[in-house]
């Protein structure tokens, strides 16, 4: 399997199986947390309990984003800079702005 990052060239990224598995596991946990919040609403749970769970989801999404951003920088960004493709820096700054 080709584990090279192909972000900017093909609008796709080939990820190592282990990295992909970990990211998917994070998303599965987040999905479960969101379903739990929905159930809390359906069951008329106390507002602060729901807000606490919502904050946990936000934190989990932030952790997912940090990991994906780290992988992007260490893979795609480094590769493109080495290849003299400096447009990747503008793309990186755009995504960082969106995440902040």
KAHU-V999033 format. One line per field, one symbol per residue. phi: phi as a letter, one per 40 degrees, with the letter a starting at -180 (. if undefined). psi: psi as a letter, one per 40 degrees, with the letter a starting at -180 (. if undefined). A space follows every 50 residues. Layout:
# KAHU-V999033
phi = ???
psi = ???
This chain:
# KAHU-V999033
phi = .ccccbdccbfbbcbcdcccccccccccccdccccccdcccccfccdccc cccccccdcccdcdcccccdccccbccddccdcgcccdcccccccccccc
psi = hheihfcddefihhiiddddddddddddddddddddddddddefihdddd ddddddddddddddddddddddddcdddddddeegeddddddddddddd.
